[in-house]
Amino acid sequence: MNKKYDVVWSDIAENDLIDIVQFINNDSHSSAINILRKFRNKAKSLYHSPQRGRIIPELREFGVLQYRELIISHWRLMYRIVNKRVYIVAIIDARQNVEDILLQRLLRKK
């Protein structure tokens, strides 16, 4: 029997999703709806099996093992499991360097 987890979207992840959908919507409304459905379905899968995502390889190199990801088209939905909660922390373009993106986001906060 699968555990039931709560899935919580961070503000950053929600903004990432909005930006992605809006960008795609500029070219095709139906494609934007389709990618939104894909993200929702992947997020729903985390309610029962959050361990299915792989540990983020770039973070694993530094011994950071608590962050996982699911691949959706060419985006990476990144999350962390804490007790019975799954925190979706970001969605980034898989074609970009994760370390660069994280550094940019950290510098923006200062």
Backbone bond lengths (Angstrom), bond angles and torsions (degrees), N, CA, C in turn:
res aa  C-N    CA-C-N  psi(-1)  N-CA   C-N-CA  omega(-1)  CA-C   N-CA-C  phi
1 M - - - 1.450 - - 1.534 109.40 -
2 N 1.307 116.00 132.11 1.465 120.98 -177.89 1.509 111.61 -78.83
3 K 1.320 115.22 145.33 1.466 120.85 173.13 1.518 108.44 -71.02
4 K 1.287 115.33 155.45 1.458 121.13 174.52 1.523 107.94 -107.89
5 Y 1.308 116.51 123.33 1.459 122.81 -179.64 1.523 109.76 -111.79
6 D 1.315 116.35 152.69 1.459 121.49 168.31 1.523 106.97 -86.35
7 V 1.320 116.91 140.82 1.458 121.35 176.67 1.522 107.34 -113.06
8 V 1.333 115.53 123.93 1.465 122.12 -176.67 1.528 108.36 -121.41
9 W 1.328 115.89 125.58 1.462 121.59 177.66 1.529 109.21 -90.91
10 S 1.316 116.73 128.76 1.466 120.01 173.19 1.528 108.75 -73.42
11 D 1.322 115.92 160.54 1.467 120.13 176.13 1.525 110.71 -59.12
12 I 1.311 116.49 -39.35 1.470 120.81 -179.91 1.521 110.33 -62.06
13 A 1.328 117.37 -46.79 1.465 120.92 -179.47 1.526 111.09 -64.62
14 E 1.333 116.92 -40.82 1.467 119.74 177.34 1.527 110.30 -61.79
15 N 1.322 117.07 -43.43 1.468 120.43 178.38 1.527 111.49 -65.02
16 D 1.329 116.98 -38.41 1.465 120.53 176.15 1.525 110.03 -58.95
17 L 1.328 116.29 -46.66 1.460 120.97 -178.82 1.528 111.00 -63.19
18 I 1.312 116.84 -44.68 1.471 120.92 178.72 1.529 110.00 -59.84
19 D 1.318 116.90 -45.47 1.468 120.69 -179.86 1.532 111.39 -60.79
20 I 1.322 116.22 -43.76 1.470 120.74 -179.96 1.522 110.58 -62.18
21 V 1.325 116.42 -49.97 1.465 120.83 -177.54 1.527 110.92 -63.97
22 Q 1.324 117.47 -41.53 1.461 119.85 178.46 1.525 111.77 -64.60
23 F 1.319 116.42 -40.77 1.458 120.50 179.15 1.533 110.42 -61.77
24 I 1.323 117.22 -47.11 1.465 121.47 -179.98 1.522 110.43 -66.34
25 N 1.319 116.27 -36.95 1.466 121.07 -179.08 1.531 111.70 -61.92
26 N 1.332 117.87 -26.77 1.464 120.96 177.27 1.527 111.70 -60.55
27 D 1.325 116.18 -30.06 1.467 120.76 179.13 1.524 112.82 -98.97
28 S 1.327 116.35 -38.51 1.467 119.16 -174.42 1.524 110.69 -156.87
29 H 1.319 114.89 115.72 1.468 120.23 178.81 1.534 110.80 -63.20
30 S 1.315 116.67 -42.80 1.472 119.31 -178.19 1.535 111.30 -66.03
31 S 1.323 117.84 -36.14 1.468 120.25 176.86 1.522 110.92 -67.15
32 A 1.339 116.13 -37.22 1.464 120.16 178.27 1.526 110.58 -63.70
33 I 1.331 116.34 -44.02 1.474 120.68 177.91 1.527 109.96 -63.10
34 N 1.315 116.95 -40.91 1.462 121.91 -179.34 1.533 111.09 -62.43
35 I 1.335 117.27 -45.88 1.473 118.93 -178.63 1.526 110.43 -69.76
36 L 1.317 117.64 -35.01 1.467 120.48 175.92 1.524 110.10 -60.71
37 R 1.322 117.40 -42.95 1.479 121.25 177.19 1.525 111.16 -61.41
38 K 1.332 116.13 -41.34 1.468 119.40 179.20 1.525 111.07 -61.22
39 F 1.324 115.86 -44.85 1.468 119.03 178.50 1.523 111.12 -62.60
40 R 1.310 117.17 -44.91 1.472 120.77 179.72 1.520 111.52 -61.04
41 N 1.332 116.77 -43.31 1.463 120.08 -179.72 1.520 112.14 -65.44
42 K 1.325 116.60 -41.03 1.473 119.16 177.51 1.525 110.40 -64.87
43 A 1.330 116.56 -42.05 1.467 120.13 178.79 1.527 110.34 -63.38
44 K 1.326 117.63 -39.41 1.471 121.10 178.34 1.523 111.08 -62.30
45 S 1.330 117.29 -34.17 1.467 120.25 -179.50 1.524 111.47 -64.31
46 L 1.331 117.08 -21.36 1.463 120.96 -179.79 1.526 112.32 -73.75
47 Y 1.337 117.85 -18.13 1.466 120.89 177.36 1.533 111.66 -60.55
48 H 1.334 116.19 -30.38 1.462 119.60 -175.57 1.526 114.08 -114.11
49 S 1.327 116.97 -27.53 1.468 117.70 -175.20 1.528 112.53 -144.39
50 P 1.323 116.95 66.49 1.469 119.18 -178.90 1.528 113.77 -68.11
51 Q 1.317 117.75 -20.24 1.472 120.23 -179.90 1.520 112.00 -71.16
52 R 1.322 117.67 -9.46 1.468 120.72 -176.11 1.523 112.80 -67.43
53 G 1.308 118.13 -25.77 1.462 120.94 179.57 1.515 110.77 -73.60
54 R 1.317 115.13 152.69 1.463 118.89 179.66 1.533 110.10 -83.31
55 I 1.316 115.44 153.66 1.459 120.73 172.91 1.527 106.46 -67.43
56 I 1.324 117.03 137.20 1.464 121.62 -176.13 1.531 108.96 -64.31
57 P 1.340 116.67 115.69 1.471 120.32 -172.95 1.530 114.22 -57.20
58 E 1.330 118.05 -40.93 1.456 120.74 -178.11 1.525 111.92 -65.19
59 L 1.321 116.79 -30.17 1.464 120.35 177.87 1.526 111.25 -83.65
60 R 1.322 116.02 -33.04 1.470 120.95 177.97 1.524 110.57 -57.11
61 E 1.327 116.27 -37.66 1.468 121.05 179.65 1.525 112.03 -56.62
62 F 1.351 116.13 -28.25 1.467 121.52 -179.51 1.523 112.40 -101.21
63 G 1.328 116.69 11.75 1.458 120.86 178.24 1.518 114.22 79.89
64 V 1.325 117.56 11.68 1.467 121.67 178.21 1.526 106.97 -92.37
65 L 1.330 115.81 106.48 1.458 120.35 -171.42 1.531 113.94 -111.56
66 Q 1.318 118.27 -0.28 1.458 119.80 -174.16 1.534 113.95 -87.85
67 Y 1.332 117.76 -5.28 1.465 120.36 -179.39 1.525 109.96 -105.21
68 R 1.319 114.78 134.12 1.459 122.03 -178.85 1.522 109.18 -123.46
69 E 1.330 114.69 171.42 1.454 118.27 178.89 1.520 111.33 -149.93
70 L 1.325 113.75 154.11 1.453 122.94 169.84 1.525 106.54 -120.42
71 I 1.324 115.79 141.54 1.461 120.89 179.04 1.527 108.27 -94.90
72 I 1.336 114.75 130.50 1.457 121.46 178.58 1.530 106.05 -131.09
73 S 1.324 115.89 109.71 1.466 121.83 -172.39 1.520 107.57 53.24
74 H 1.312 119.38 -115.33 1.469 118.70 177.11 1.529 111.25 -115.52
75 W 1.318 115.15 33.73 1.465 120.53 174.28 1.517 109.65 -118.17
76 R 1.313 114.18 157.10 1.459 121.47 178.77 1.521 108.06 -117.61
77 L 1.311 116.66 114.94 1.460 122.85 175.96 1.527 106.39 -89.34
78 M 1.322 115.69 111.55 1.461 121.67 -174.16 1.523 110.53 -102.44
79 Y 1.321 115.68 138.33 1.459 119.64 -176.78 1.515 111.51 -150.95
80 R 1.315 113.73 168.16 1.467 121.88 179.15 1.519 108.26 -134.65
81 I 1.309 116.58 139.27 1.464 122.39 178.39 1.528 108.36 -102.05
82 V 1.328 116.18 125.54 1.460 121.74 176.97 1.524 106.82 -132.27
83 N 1.321 115.27 111.66 1.463 121.40 -176.75 1.522 109.77 54.33
84 K 1.313 117.67 -117.64 1.470 121.10 -178.04 1.528 112.20 -102.52
85 R 1.339 116.27 21.33 1.463 120.44 179.51 1.525 110.49 -122.09
86 V 1.315 114.30 144.09 1.451 121.81 173.26 1.527 106.21 -115.34
87 Y 1.331 115.90 119.69 1.458 121.29 -179.95 1.526 108.54 -102.66
88 I 1.323 116.02 113.33 1.462 120.36 174.91 1.527 105.72 -81.01
89 V 1.326 116.18 118.29 1.464 120.25 -170.68 1.525 114.04 -103.36
90 A 1.323 118.04 -24.99 1.463 119.71 -178.47 1.521 110.63 -169.31
91 I 1.320 114.49 158.75 1.464 122.02 168.95 1.522 105.50 -129.53
92 I 1.320 115.86 120.66 1.462 118.48 -178.86 1.523 110.32 -127.32
93 D 1.304 114.89 159.49 1.451 122.34 178.16 1.528 108.20 -72.94
94 A 1.312 116.63 124.16 1.468 121.40 -176.71 1.519 112.56 -68.41
95 R 1.327 116.89 -14.64 1.464 120.24 -179.96 1.520 111.78 -83.05
96 Q 1.322 116.71 -6.13 1.457 121.20 -179.84 1.528 110.29 -104.32
97 N 1.310 116.04 161.12 1.454 122.68 -179.47 1.534 109.42 -77.49
98 V 1.314 116.72 120.80 1.465 122.29 -177.80 1.529 111.09 -59.89
99 E 1.313 117.00 -43.14 1.463 119.99 -178.52 1.523 111.10 -61.44
100 D 1.341 117.10 -41.37 1.464 120.67 178.59 1.528 111.32 -63.40
101 I 1.319 116.40 -43.15 1.471 121.05 -178.85 1.524 110.51 -64.40
102 L 1.321 116.64 -45.34 1.467 119.89 -179.97 1.527 110.68 -63.57
103 L 1.312 117.18 -40.70 1.457 120.72 178.53 1.529 110.58 -63.61
104 Q 1.331 118.12 -44.15 1.457 121.91 177.47 1.535 110.87 -58.04
105 R 1.324 115.29 -44.27 1.474 119.40 -178.18 1.524 111.40 -67.51
106 L 1.312 117.03 -37.80 1.457 120.18 178.43 1.523 110.61 -66.89
107 L 1.313 117.33 -41.13 1.454 121.09 -179.69 1.518 112.00 -68.49
108 R 1.333 117.12 -33.37 1.464 121.46 177.68 1.519 112.52 -64.57
109 K 1.318 117.01 -30.15 1.469 122.08 -177.35 1.527 112.23 -72.67
110 K 1.326 117.34 -23.26 1.475 120.63 -175.08 1.494 112.28 -76.82
